[in-house]
């Protein structure tokens, strides 16, 4: 079957662009490849053969001291050697780990003059299981969605690479987090939505609605972060950045950027729903006016906003279940809970993100109604 050249460019162009972007990002260095914690050590897999817990001190729930492990190295220049490794316990249930015979672990092998000087247990080896889980998901996506699933995988990989190769290094270099994140979200929106729709007016309409919704979220995020007097140090591990030599970072601006970054996926999702709905209406009624098409988009948007906002609330609050349990167990009054800085930070995340969702629905309905009802001759 002959494919019209315009159709081919419109549908395959975004795929070629995504593939090219993926290759460029894979080759692009972050600039931080040499910033290793262990400069003179190999990081390799090792099989745990024996363990010795005699030097572990138990004090209630707290475990300190060290676990001694006999391991066989599974990689590096000392592959196959049987060595003694140390697993130090700091008393943190979140950070500490214990190993058992038969476990596969990551270890740091320090060496000098061709001899092993020390081996430190790093963590359990999980990359094979992570690869299995990711592979199963990608296979299911392709089996269910076919060619659309392949496009979704491309956008997923490009999004990860954009964040790891552009966003994170840029922030570490001190670039303005808000403007950098806004630019990145816009690029991701163009990439993802063009992969869904191809280079046509639906993509333009959906990108327009998404950009306007993200802009609303960004402005409100900046304003209410300042009004709530929230410091960016509320983010997990943020203070560690300052102590690692990055005192020049503006943690509060990074927090502001995280607000619209966190909601941008849901905003794009809702934008696609509204745009697709308006497109279907226009396809069924080619003579429909822009005003009527916009009205149909508004109707769909009203129905979608409720469930999507709840989705955002559950996504943010799900990671704070343990904290909520602590508040209830201690009998903390609700007004105190809501006034805590880190709780207020999550309120900003959730409500400002929801603002973006509620506004992107009518904005996408307007852009879709105006763009999709204008028929080309």
C-alpha beads as a LAMMPS data file, in Angstrom:
LAMMPS data file: protein, C-alpha beads

377 atoms
376 bonds

1 atom types
1 bond types

-500.0 500.0 xlo xhi
-500.0 500.0 ylo yhi
-500.0 500.0 zlo zhi

Masses

1 110.0

Atoms # bond

1 1 1 0.000 0.000 0.000
2 1 1 1.387 3.399 -0.976
3 1 1 1.780 5.845 1.923
4 1 1 1.354 9.494 1.153
5 1 1 4.655 11.345 1.800
6 1 1 2.932 14.001 3.960
7 1 1 1.361 11.276 6.100
8 1 1 4.730 9.544 6.473
9 1 1 6.515 12.734 7.537
10 1 1 3.748 13.638 9.948
11 1 1 3.628 10.270 11.705
12 1 1 7.192 9.017 11.389
13 1 1 8.895 12.390 11.810
14 1 1 8.354 12.496 15.597
15 1 1 9.717 8.939 15.929
16 1 1 12.883 9.828 14.006
17 1 1 13.250 13.002 16.069
18 1 1 12.855 11.026 19.318
19 1 1 15.404 8.423 18.196
20 1 1 17.890 11.148 17.245
21 1 1 17.353 12.925 20.562
22 1 1 17.819 9.659 22.442
23 1 1 21.161 8.965 20.710
24 1 1 22.391 12.527 21.359
25 1 1 21.411 12.343 25.038
26 1 1 23.044 8.933 25.476
27 1 1 26.319 10.330 24.104
28 1 1 26.051 13.596 26.046
29 1 1 28.271 13.591 29.170
30 1 1 26.800 14.951 32.395
31 1 1 30.147 16.353 33.483
32 1 1 29.962 14.548 36.809
33 1 1 31.140 11.093 35.723
34 1 1 34.401 11.506 37.653
35 1 1 32.806 12.624 40.914
36 1 1 33.092 9.183 42.528
37 1 1 32.837 8.594 46.264
38 1 1 35.452 5.823 46.078
39 1 1 38.176 7.042 43.705
40 1 1 40.520 4.053 44.101
41 1 1 37.986 1.269 44.292
42 1 1 36.162 -1.097 41.955
43 1 1 32.426 -1.485 42.327
44 1 1 31.555 -5.080 41.482
45 1 1 29.032 -7.810 42.270
46 1 1 29.874 -10.428 44.879
47 1 1 28.228 -13.584 46.197
48 1 1 27.888 -13.783 49.985
49 1 1 29.299 -17.122 51.199
50 1 1 29.329 -16.714 54.988
51 1 1 28.305 -14.072 57.535
52 1 1 29.406 -13.246 61.082
53 1 1 27.054 -11.180 63.283
54 1 1 29.089 -11.393 66.508
55 1 1 30.095 -7.712 66.321
56 1 1 26.534 -6.410 65.985
57 1 1 25.167 -4.645 69.095
58 1 1 21.366 -4.711 69.581
59 1 1 19.804 -1.922 71.667
60 1 1 16.060 -2.335 71.349
61 1 1 15.229 -1.638 67.701
62 1 1 18.634 -0.084 67.066
63 1 1 21.396 -2.246 65.598
64 1 1 24.951 -0.893 65.459
65 1 1 28.412 -2.329 64.937
66 1 1 29.382 -4.318 61.887
67 1 1 28.583 -7.537 60.076
68 1 1 31.505 -9.491 58.623
69 1 1 30.877 -11.235 55.309
70 1 1 32.954 -13.722 53.361
71 1 1 32.271 -13.049 49.681
72 1 1 33.399 -14.256 46.265
73 1 1 33.958 -11.427 43.800
74 1 1 31.983 -11.818 40.561
75 1 1 33.684 -9.119 38.476
76 1 1 36.592 -6.718 38.164
77 1 1 40.307 -7.472 38.183
78 1 1 39.979 -9.716 41.257
79 1 1 37.103 -11.822 39.886
80 1 1 36.784 -15.219 41.550
81 1 1 38.755 -14.283 44.683
82 1 1 37.354 -15.086 48.121
83 1 1 37.710 -12.056 50.428
84 1 1 36.450 -10.672 53.748
85 1 1 34.055 -7.703 53.541
86 1 1 32.664 -5.317 56.156
87 1 1 29.024 -4.198 56.421
88 1 1 28.825 -1.276 58.863
89 1 1 25.543 -0.580 60.666
90 1 1 24.698 2.986 61.722
91 1 1 21.483 2.306 63.649
92 1 1 19.199 3.506 60.826
93 1 1 16.501 1.064 59.759
94 1 1 16.113 3.001 56.497
95 1 1 19.811 2.894 55.570
96 1 1 21.208 -0.292 57.131
97 1 1 21.022 -3.725 55.521
98 1 1 21.928 -7.246 56.577
99 1 1 23.182 -9.939 54.240
100 1 1 22.651 -13.703 54.259
101 1 1 24.630 -16.511 52.599
102 1 1 23.584 -16.810 48.953
103 1 1 22.793 -13.092 48.529
104 1 1 24.276 -11.194 45.588
105 1 1 25.584 -7.794 46.678
106 1 1 27.361 -4.741 45.323
107 1 1 30.742 -4.236 47.018
108 1 1 33.469 -1.579 46.839
109 1 1 36.891 -3.219 46.472
110 1 1 39.769 -0.939 47.504
111 1 1 43.151 -2.049 46.167
112 1 1 46.795 -1.027 46.003
113 1 1 49.703 -2.492 44.025
114 1 1 47.543 -5.302 42.679
115 1 1 46.357 -6.395 46.144
116 1 1 42.934 -6.050 47.774
117 1 1 43.232 -3.755 50.807
118 1 1 39.589 -3.528 51.945
119 1 1 36.130 -4.589 50.804
120 1 1 32.980 -2.726 51.864
121 1 1 29.455 -4.066 51.418
122 1 1 27.390 -1.460 49.567
123 1 1 23.909 -2.910 49.092
124 1 1 21.949 -5.865 47.774
125 1 1 22.200 -6.284 43.993
126 1 1 18.813 -5.390 42.472
127 1 1 19.597 -4.417 38.873
128 1 1 18.637 -7.830 37.454
129 1 1 15.233 -7.722 39.163
130 1 1 14.712 -4.104 38.139
131 1 1 15.511 -5.036 34.529
132 1 1 13.057 -7.943 34.719
133 1 1 10.279 -5.697 36.055
134 1 1 10.946 -2.994 33.437
135 1 1 11.145 -5.593 30.657
136 1 1 7.817 -7.146 31.683
137 1 1 6.154 -3.722 31.698
138 1 1 7.565 -2.762 28.290
139 1 1 6.512 -6.112 26.820
140 1 1 2.973 -5.701 28.157
141 1 1 2.858 -2.151 26.791
142 1 1 3.904 -3.279 23.301
143 1 1 1.555 -6.306 23.302
144 1 1 -1.415 -4.199 24.379
145 1 1 -0.782 -0.934 22.530
146 1 1 1.318 -2.100 19.559
147 1 1 2.968 0.731 17.609
148 1 1 1.542 3.271 20.081
149 1 1 3.251 1.338 22.864
150 1 1 6.597 1.640 21.065
151 1 1 6.075 5.403 20.837
152 1 1 5.242 5.497 24.551
153 1 1 8.483 3.646 25.343
154 1 1 10.438 6.156 23.237
155 1 1 8.905 9.113 25.071
156 1 1 9.534 7.385 28.422
157 1 1 13.228 6.814 27.665
158 1 1 13.725 10.336 26.281
159 1 1 12.060 11.857 29.354
160 1 1 14.383 9.948 31.693
161 1 1 17.434 10.960 29.648
162 1 1 16.367 14.615 29.512
163 1 1 16.040 14.704 33.285
164 1 1 19.304 12.849 33.963
165 1 1 21.474 14.416 31.256
166 1 1 20.046 17.975 31.173
167 1 1 17.902 18.853 34.206
168 1 1 20.000 17.415 37.043
169 1 1 23.441 18.543 35.731
170 1 1 22.008 21.980 34.878
171 1 1 20.675 22.453 38.401
172 1 1 23.985 21.291 39.895
173 1 1 25.766 23.926 37.800
174 1 1 23.554 26.604 39.324
175 1 1 21.268 27.308 36.366
176 1 1 17.929 28.840 37.352
177 1 1 15.817 25.784 38.329
178 1 1 12.451 27.361 37.473
179 1 1 13.346 28.470 33.930
180 1 1 15.363 25.317 33.242
181 1 1 12.454 23.109 34.356
182 1 1 9.918 25.137 32.384
183 1 1 11.996 24.773 29.225
184 1 1 12.463 21.057 29.818
185 1 1 8.747 20.470 30.450
186 1 1 7.909 22.298 27.217
187 1 1 10.377 20.132 25.258
188 1 1 8.939 16.987 26.866
189 1 1 5.387 18.115 26.052
190 1 1 6.275 18.680 22.385
191 1 1 8.062 15.330 22.217
192 1 1 5.417 13.241 23.993
193 1 1 2.376 14.818 22.342
194 1 1 3.885 14.747 18.834
195 1 1 4.676 11.049 19.343
196 1 1 1.006 10.516 20.231
197 1 1 -0.556 12.616 17.475
198 1 1 2.212 13.130 14.916
199 1 1 3.051 16.579 13.582
200 1 1 -0.502 17.890 13.161
201 1 1 -2.967 20.354 14.684
202 1 1 -3.955 18.019 17.512
203 1 1 -0.369 18.087 18.777
204 1 1 -0.312 21.887 18.529
205 1 1 -3.613 22.168 20.409
206 1 1 -2.544 19.750 23.160
207 1 1 0.908 21.375 23.534
208 1 1 -0.731 24.810 23.729
209 1 1 -3.112 23.717 26.481
210 1 1 -0.338 21.909 28.373
211 1 1 2.018 24.912 28.188
212 1 1 -0.664 27.274 29.503
213 1 1 -1.609 24.879 32.313
214 1 1 2.046 24.425 33.340
215 1 1 2.545 28.216 33.243
216 1 1 -0.356 28.671 35.681
217 1 1 1.106 25.992 37.972
218 1 1 4.588 27.572 37.839
219 1 1 3.347 31.067 38.732
220 1 1 1.177 29.803 41.590
221 1 1 4.001 27.561 42.842
222 1 1 6.424 30.481 43.047
223 1 1 3.854 32.771 44.702
224 1 1 2.575 30.332 47.327
225 1 1 5.984 28.918 48.204
226 1 1 6.947 32.466 49.202
227 1 1 3.628 33.169 50.942
228 1 1 3.898 29.924 52.959
229 1 1 7.552 30.765 53.790
230 1 1 8.715 27.285 52.769
231 1 1 12.440 26.649 52.441
232 1 1 13.603 24.151 49.850
233 1 1 15.435 22.173 52.542
234 1 1 12.127 20.366 53.213
235 1 1 12.983 18.176 50.211
236 1 1 14.544 14.854 51.142
237 1 1 18.366 14.785 50.850
238 1 1 18.494 18.477 49.883
239 1 1 20.726 19.484 52.817
240 1 1 23.207 16.785 51.816
241 1 1 23.774 18.755 48.583
242 1 1 24.844 21.817 50.542
243 1 1 27.236 19.810 52.702
244 1 1 28.700 18.163 49.578
245 1 1 30.049 21.508 48.363
246 1 1 27.036 22.955 46.535
247 1 1 26.259 25.834 48.920
248 1 1 25.419 28.094 45.965
249 1 1 22.278 26.104 45.088
250 1 1 18.931 27.804 45.636
251 1 1 16.981 24.958 47.247
252 1 1 13.772 26.994 47.400
253 1 1 13.753 27.551 43.631
254 1 1 14.432 23.837 43.134
255 1 1 11.387 23.145 45.330
256 1 1 9.316 25.561 43.217
257 1 1 10.408 23.751 40.061
258 1 1 9.511 20.374 41.595
259 1 1 5.897 21.525 41.996
260 1 1 5.134 21.868 38.289
261 1 1 7.535 19.092 37.309
262 1 1 5.586 16.700 39.535
263 1 1 2.220 17.631 38.043
264 1 1 3.328 18.009 34.396
265 1 1 2.663 14.354 33.548
266 1 1 -0.915 14.523 34.800
267 1 1 -1.398 17.863 33.012
268 1 1 -0.233 16.324 29.699
269 1 1 -2.485 13.320 30.290
270 1 1 -5.565 15.468 30.826
271 1 1 -4.648 17.651 27.854
272 1 1 -4.578 14.550 25.616
273 1 1 -7.992 13.463 26.933
274 1 1 -9.603 16.832 26.163
275 1 1 -7.915 17.245 22.782
276 1 1 -8.853 13.726 21.669
277 1 1 -12.450 14.225 22.775
278 1 1 -12.792 17.498 20.851
279 1 1 -11.156 15.902 17.797
280 1 1 -13.640 13.008 17.847
281 1 1 -16.559 15.449 18.083
282 1 1 -15.225 17.465 15.139
283 1 1 -14.677 14.275 13.091
284 1 1 -18.281 13.218 13.658
285 1 1 -19.648 16.731 13.089
286 1 1 -17.343 18.462 10.556
287 1 1 -19.708 21.447 10.388
288 1 1 -19.547 22.102 14.146
289 1 1 -18.607 25.641 15.199
290 1 1 -15.581 26.438 17.350
291 1 1 -17.876 27.583 20.172
292 1 1 -19.750 24.248 20.204
293 1 1 -16.493 22.255 20.061
294 1 1 -15.109 24.249 22.995
295 1 1 -18.328 23.574 24.910
296 1 1 -17.896 19.829 24.327
297 1 1 -14.292 20.080 25.580
298 1 1 -15.494 21.889 28.711
299 1 1 -18.047 19.137 29.384
300 1 1 -15.397 16.405 29.123
301 1 1 -12.967 18.467 31.211
302 1 1 -15.437 18.905 34.061
303 1 1 -15.879 15.146 34.320
304 1 1 -12.146 14.399 34.119
305 1 1 -10.939 17.036 36.593
306 1 1 -12.438 15.418 39.689
307 1 1 -10.826 12.022 39.282
308 1 1 -7.485 13.424 38.061
309 1 1 -7.190 15.791 41.037
310 1 1 -7.842 12.880 43.407
311 1 1 -5.174 10.879 41.567
312 1 1 -2.662 13.675 42.204
313 1 1 -3.621 13.847 45.894
314 1 1 -3.152 10.096 46.348
315 1 1 0.147 10.134 44.443
316 1 1 1.603 12.765 46.775
317 1 1 0.059 11.591 50.059
318 1 1 0.827 7.897 49.497
319 1 1 4.486 8.384 50.414
320 1 1 3.519 10.101 53.674
321 1 1 1.386 7.345 55.195
322 1 1 3.963 6.614 57.924
323 1 1 4.133 10.309 58.881
324 1 1 0.331 10.535 59.107
325 1 1 0.332 7.448 61.347
326 1 1 2.913 9.105 63.634
327 1 1 0.747 12.238 63.922
328 1 1 -2.325 10.189 64.808
329 1 1 -0.434 7.953 67.249
330 1 1 0.830 11.062 69.075
331 1 1 -2.591 12.707 69.114
332 1 1 -1.328 15.767 67.236
333 1 1 -4.176 18.290 66.633
334 1 1 -5.125 18.720 62.972
335 1 1 -4.394 22.468 62.995
336 1 1 -0.837 21.733 64.181
337 1 1 -0.407 19.069 61.490
338 1 1 -1.526 21.416 58.710
339 1 1 0.779 24.160 59.962
340 1 1 3.992 22.088 59.933
341 1 1 6.393 23.272 57.237
342 1 1 6.777 19.920 55.491
343 1 1 2.998 19.327 55.558
344 1 1 2.437 22.825 54.146
345 1 1 4.976 21.976 51.435
346 1 1 2.899 18.957 50.407
347 1 1 -0.266 21.074 50.478
348 1 1 1.395 23.478 48.036
349 1 1 2.463 20.529 45.870
350 1 1 -1.031 19.023 45.798
351 1 1 -3.265 22.094 45.538
352 1 1 -1.071 24.088 43.147
353 1 1 -0.643 20.956 41.004
354 1 1 -4.419 20.575 41.037
355 1 1 -4.768 24.191 39.899
356 1 1 -2.778 23.221 36.820
357 1 1 -5.087 20.273 36.174
358 1 1 -8.266 22.297 36.574
359 1 1 -7.011 25.091 34.303
360 1 1 -5.511 22.854 31.596
361 1 1 -8.937 21.347 30.846
362 1 1 -10.657 24.576 29.693
363 1 1 -7.435 25.921 28.158
364 1 1 -6.978 22.776 26.036
365 1 1 -10.672 22.843 25.148
366 1 1 -10.216 26.387 23.846
367 1 1 -7.028 25.651 21.868
368 1 1 -8.553 22.445 20.452
369 1 1 -11.834 24.109 19.530
370 1 1 -10.070 26.935 17.728
371 1 1 -7.473 24.825 15.915
372 1 1 -9.373 21.639 15.060
373 1 1 -12.528 23.242 13.629
374 1 1 -10.606 25.271 11.046
375 1 1 -10.702 23.001 8.026
376 1 1 -8.065 23.275 5.365
377 1 1 -9.370 23.437 1.802

Bonds

1 1 1 2
2 1 2 3
3 1 3 4
4 1 4 5
5 1 5 6
6 1 6 7
7 1 7 8
8 1 8 9
9 1 9 10
10 1 10 11
11 1 11 12
12 1 12 13
13 1 13 14
14 1 14 15
15 1 15 16
16 1 16 17
17 1 17 18
18 1 18 19
19 1 19 20
20 1 20 21
21 1 21 22
22 1 22 23
23 1 23 24
24 1 24 25
25 1 25 26
26 1 26 27
27 1 27 28
28 1 28 29
29 1 29 30
30 1 30 31
31 1 31 32
32 1 32 33
33 1 33 34
34 1 34 35
35 1 35 36
36 1 36 37
37 1 37 38
38 1 38 39
39 1 39 40
40 1 40 41
41 1 41 42
42 1 42 43
43 1 43 44
44 1 44 45
45 1 45 46
46 1 46 47
47 1 47 48
48 1 48 49
49 1 49 50
50 1 50 51
51 1 51 52
52 1 52 53
53 1 53 54
54 1 54 55
55 1 55 56
56 1 56 57
57 1 57 58
58 1 58 59
59 1 59 60
60 1 60 61
61 1 61 62
62 1 62 63
63 1 63 64
64 1 64 65
65 1 65 66
66 1 66 67
67 1 67 68
68 1 68 69
69 1 69 70
70 1 70 71
71 1 71 72
72 1 72 73
73 1 73 74
74 1 74 75
75 1 75 76
76 1 76 77
77 1 77 78
78 1 78 79
79 1 79 80
80 1 80 81
81 1 81 82
82 1 82 83
83 1 83 84
84 1 84 85
85 1 85 86
86 1 86 87
87 1 87 88
88 1 88 89
89 1 89 90
90 1 90 91
91 1 91 92
92 1 92 93
93 1 93 94
94 1 94 95
95 1 95 96
96 1 96 97
97 1 97 98
98 1 98 99
99 1 99 100
100 1 100 101
101 1 101 102
102 1 102 103
103 1 103 104
104 1 104 105
105 1 105 106
106 1 106 107
107 1 107 108
108 1 108 109
109 1 109 110
110 1 110 111
111 1 111 112
112 1 112 113
113 1 113 114
114 1 114 115
115 1 115 116
116 1 116 117
117 1 117 118
118 1 118 119
119 1 119 120
120 1 120 121
121 1 121 122
122 1 122 123
123 1 123 124
124 1 124 125
125 1 125 126
126 1 126 127
127 1 127 128
128 1 128 129
129 1 129 130
130 1 130 131
131 1 131 132
132 1 132 133
133 1 133 134
134 1 134 135
135 1 135 136
136 1 136 137
137 1 137 138
138 1 138 139
139 1 139 140
140 1 140 141
141 1 141 142
142 1 142 143
143 1 143 144
144 1 144 145
145 1 145 146
146 1 146 147
147 1 147 148
148 1 148 149
149 1 149 150
150 1 150 151
151 1 151 152
152 1 152 153
153 1 153 154
154 1 154 155
155 1 155 156
156 1 156 157
157 1 157 158
158 1 158 159
159 1 159 160
160 1 160 161
161 1 161 162
162 1 162 163
163 1 163 164
164 1 164 165
165 1 165 166
166 1 166 167
167 1 167 168
168 1 168 169
169 1 169 170
170 1 170 171
171 1 171 172
172 1 172 173
173 1 173 174
174 1 174 175
175 1 175 176
176 1 176 177
177 1 177 178
178 1 178 179
179 1 179 180
180 1 180 181
181 1 181 182
182 1 182 183
183 1 183 184
184 1 184 185
185 1 185 186
186 1 186 187
187 1 187 188
188 1 188 189
189 1 189 190
190 1 190 191
191 1 191 192
192 1 192 193
193 1 193 194
194 1 194 195
195 1 195 196
196 1 196 197
197 1 197 198
198 1 198 199
199 1 199 200
200 1 200 201
201 1 201 202
202 1 202 203
203 1 203 204
204 1 204 205
205 1 205 206
206 1 206 207
207 1 207 208
208 1 208 209
209 1 209 210
210 1 210 211
211 1 211 212
212 1 212 213
213 1 213 214
214 1 214 215
215 1 215 216
216 1 216 217
217 1 217 218
218 1 218 219
219 1 219 220
220 1 220 221
221 1 221 222
222 1 222 223
223 1 223 224
224 1 224 225
225 1 225 226
226 1 226 227
227 1 227 228
228 1 228 229
229 1 229 230
230 1 230 231
231 1 231 232
232 1 232 233
233 1 233 234
234 1 234 235
235 1 235 236
236 1 236 237
237 1 237 238
238 1 238 239
239 1 239 240
240 1 240 241
241 1 241 242
242 1 242 243
243 1 243 244
244 1 244 245
245 1 245 246
246 1 246 247
247 1 247 248
248 1 248 249
249 1 249 250
250 1 250 251
251 1 251 252
252 1 252 253
253 1 253 254
254 1 254 255
255 1 255 256
256 1 256 257
257 1 257 258
258 1 258 259
259 1 259 260
260 1 260 261
261 1 261 262
262 1 262 263
263 1 263 264
264 1 264 265
265 1 265 266
266 1 266 267
267 1 267 268
268 1 268 269
269 1 269 270
270 1 270 271
271 1 271 272
272 1 272 273
273 1 273 274
274 1 274 275
275 1 275 276
276 1 276 277
277 1 277 278
278 1 278 279
279 1 279 280
280 1 280 281
281 1 281 282
282 1 282 283
283 1 283 284
284 1 284 285
285 1 285 286
286 1 286 287
287 1 287 288
288 1 288 289
289 1 289 290
290 1 290 291
291 1 291 292
292 1 292 293
293 1 293 294
294 1 294 295
295 1 295 296
296 1 296 297
297 1 297 298
298 1 298 299
299 1 299 300
300 1 300 301
301 1 301 302
302 1 302 303
303 1 303 304
304 1 304 305
305 1 305 306
306 1 306 307
307 1 307 308
308 1 308 309
309 1 309 310
310 1 310 311
311 1 311 312
312 1 312 313
313 1 313 314
314 1 314 315
315 1 315 316
316 1 316 317
317 1 317 318
318 1 318 319
319 1 319 320
320 1 320 321
321 1 321 322
322 1 322 323
323 1 323 324
324 1 324 325
325 1 325 326
326 1 326 327
327 1 327 328
328 1 328 329
329 1 329 330
330 1 330 331
331 1 331 332
332 1 332 333
333 1 333 334
334 1 334 335
335 1 335 336
336 1 336 337
337 1 337 338
338 1 338 339
339 1 339 340
340 1 340 341
341 1 341 342
342 1 342 343
343 1 343 344
344 1 344 345
345 1 345 346
346 1 346 347
347 1 347 348
348 1 348 349
349 1 349 350
350 1 350 351
351 1 351 352
352 1 352 353
353 1 353 354
354 1 354 355
355 1 355 356
356 1 356 357
357 1 357 358
358 1 358 359
359 1 359 360
360 1 360 361
361 1 361 362
362 1 362 363
363 1 363 364
364 1 364 365
365 1 365 366
366 1 366 367
367 1 367 368
368 1 368 369
369 1 369 370
370 1 370 371
371 1 371 372
372 1 372 373
373 1 373 374
374 1 374 375
375 1 375 376
376 1 376 377
